[in-house]
Amino acid sequence: MRLGVLLCSAVLWVAGGVALASETFEGITLEVELDPGTSRLEGRFEVDPGQLDPASLRRFRLDPGIAVDAVTLGGQAVEFYRSGDGWLELARDPAADAGPLAIRYGARLPLPAEARPGSGYLGPDGGYLPPGADWYPRRPDAEPHAVRIELKSLGGHLGVTSGSRVAEERRGDEYQATFEHPAGRALAVATGPWESAEQRVGEVEVRTLFPAGLEQRFGETYREQAAKYLQRFNDEIGPYPLATFTIAASPQPVGLAFSGFTLLGERVIPLPFIPYTSLGHEVLHAWWGTGVYVDYSGGNWSEGLTTYMADYQFKRERGEGREERGQWLRDYAALPAGEDRAHGSFRGGNSGAARIAGYHRGAMLWRMLEDRIGREVFLTGARALYDEWRFVEADWDAVIGAFDDVTDEDLRPFFAQWVERAGAPELELTELHRGARGDGWRVQGRLQQRDEQAPWELYVPLELETENGRETHWVELNEVEKGISLETSSRPLAIAIDPDWRMFRHLAADESPAILRQGALDPEARVVALDDAEASEVAPWLGRVPGSADDAEGTRIVLGSHSSVAVWLERRDLPNDPAVLANAGEMGPGARAWAVPDTRLIVVSGADADARREAAAALRHRSHYSYLLPGAKGAWQTGLWAQPGIWQELADDE
Ligand SMILES: [Zn+2]
């Protein structure tokens, strides 16, 4: 620890120009001034110790890179200490009647280009003070708490911070705005060279803060879409918890949600699908994440529920729900066993194994719950969760309790299994018979699961194809195997276990084509580099350079020219022509990538390193396919290897 030197300097600024919304505000007041020209942050924290527990105002988190200019109590200097690991500690508890406690501090922030990913920055391109970072004197154990933020941004930049914007003023190049949050946590600020435009939805003001070029082209689309999402989730779950919602542009390639605003990368905003996918996801975080807060100690439940109620529902409404679920299960099938994690172990991260555990497993959990309790009861549970836990940190127990309370069923075993358990069930139907029964028909057989030691408790959809269409028969399976007997009035022709991928499960071999993602999900993947190929050529895909190998013993990415790769595969008796496998017709001469069926081999071949790099870059967003082939006219052709499927034809009893 070192003793802080108390300095006397001028008051930061007087908030005289801002019409304060509620003069009797009780809670923390933060004044934040950001100057993009000098990259300076100046801050002032103030609170009346009479309003809070004075003992909670003794120790604060504050980034060691931020200098404290003064700590005063009722205008009198207070002695304080800074520790090297980021604590600011006062010499004594502030007395409740001693007058306001004020902390003045400041720092020079890095420019956006110099900042580490996720850390704060400030410069002509914009400013960012991240949530959960110690850019203000923070009491992590006391959050959430009421806070008023008086934000001042210089150099013509506008700004946004956590909470509802209750007042603002622009004077020349200076922007001042006041934000209030009744229960703020992990506060964040963003500023930038933006234009602002607004639209109302009910009582809520929706604003875009985009650079002029982006505002002209995309501002209106983003405001209108955000307004639709706010209305939708308002109707589904309960009232949006703040008075304003802002969509701001970021020089970094992000999509982040904060209390009252979302940050989207300047290069993300022009992508045509974002207003119809990611934007809705970020808006829904106003309910799950920054509405009901996440108590991370037991895992992060918010991404799965948000993915389910936003991204997935949008797909479902476009008739693409089944395809999305199939993609999640194929990704899971491509995951090496060592990377398989329980949903409850997810804290954060949105790629690779973390994405599967947090987003896909989570969304499938809610999908399965809805199959069990129905859409209306599911939404009743969601409303109860929001109503009871808004602006409070909820752990898994709280989430489960909200849904459990709205049903007569005991949902706890269901949640316990799907939250706490890694792995997935693997199912099989054997000894199938079809027989006439009275006016109708009966199908009998045995339903089995692989996990003999600890069988899953399952609610399994068995799908019958009959002369008059498809029928779903739900069967409970809580043991390793059981006999099934399905009655139907129409002559049944074939049967399959969950052909529409409504359960989180291991796909059967006949419904699970090899996909390119295998190469990305296995941290042990190695490159087999033929000719003059180099492992670094796959960095545009994987974001790293894997080690090398010359065998085919594990997950391997085989790199080289078309001809040398073909020879390598032929020597191992493996198929070597992806156009034949894909039934793809004419192929251009360019680079190609494909997953060799029934192996853990990925091929990336091309005339030279540049061509292979280009294919690797294209894989970043196309790894969920089996192949990426150059079309005759230059555009990529993608697809999955055809699979026999899992329908079993039914024969009459002898
Ligand atoms: Zn999210």
Boltz pocket constraint, residues with backbone or C-beta under 6 A from the ligand:
constraints:
  - pocket:
      binder: B
      contacts: [[A, 281], [A, 285], [A, 302], [A, 303], [A, 306]]
      max_distance: 6.0
